Amino acid sequence: GAVVSQHPSRVICKSGTSVKIECRSLDFQATTMFWYRQFPKKSLMLMATSNEGSKATYEQGVEKDKFLINHASLTLSTLTVTSAHPEDSSFYICSARDSSGAFSYNEQFFGPGTRLTVL
Amino acid sequence: DAKTTQPPSMDCAEGRAANLPCNHSTISGNEYVYWYRQIHSQGPQYIIHGLKNNETNEMASLIITEDRKSSTLILPHATLRDTAVYYCIVRDNQAGTALIFGKGTTLSVSS
């Protein structure tokens, strides 16, 4: 089946530093990818929609200057958390929408998530 | 906002069928019903989706009522590995928009 990878799976950083998370679709092309955030015991919250070759669309309340998204190719989107603070500690999950029609049974697939801890 | 309502938790004995209900009374004609599940500390996993007909795959069956206002996900023989949070989501496929998650149902399968 379709595989979406995320790197790193876990990251610990100091307050004030920036962290980049990569999301890759390994066996299909994705013109659209989505970034979610999940706090403990809560559901996934959509942060932004990432479109290849254009600017991301952010959900209300998500700071675009703090969460930088780049979707430079059909298989890679990156989320950079700038000047991270402890309240940014969360589980970040990406999903990729299969735009090539490679998989007939479904079109949106999720990565395994990245656990960010900001000290 | 999520357009679905699910019970917060359910229990099931291993080997028995797990029937997870979902209400989506405001579903529109173009919207599909999707089911995903999330095992602890992992990304969501696709299970099944449908528009109006019942669907079955190797993981589960999806039963959609005739008026499409509710559906039931059936795991025919639950195992301990099926313990997860199950999310029912309605989505217009043509729009290509993101999946919006509600609170889901935490299914606990015990031996």
Chai-1 contact restraints between the chains, C-beta under 6 A:
chainA,res_idxA,chainB,res_idxB,connection_type,confidence,min_distance_angstrom,max_distance_angstrom,comment,restraint_id
A,F34,B,A98,contact,1.0,0.0,6.0,A-B,restraint_1
A,S43,B,F101,contact,1.0,0.0,6.0,A-B,restraint_2
A,S43,B,K103,contact,1.0,0.0,6.0,A-B,restraint_3
A,L44,B,F101,contact,1.0,0.0,6.0,A-B,restraint_4
A,L46,B,A98,contact,1.0,0.0,6.0,A-B,restraint_5
A,I93,B,G43,contact,1.0,0.0,6.0,A-B,restraint_6
A,N106,B,Y46,contact,1.0,0.0,6.0,A-B,restraint_7
A,F110,B,G43,contact,1.0,0.0,6.0,A-B,restraint_8
A,F110,B,P44,contact,1.0,0.0,6.0,A-B,restraint_9
A,G111,B,G43,contact,1.0,0.0,6.0,A-B,restraint_10
A,P112,B,Q42,contact,1.0,0.0,6.0,A-B,restraint_11
A,P112,B,G43,contact,1.0,0.0,6.0,A-B,restraint_12
A,G113,B,G43,contact,1.0,0.0,6.0,A-B,restraint_13
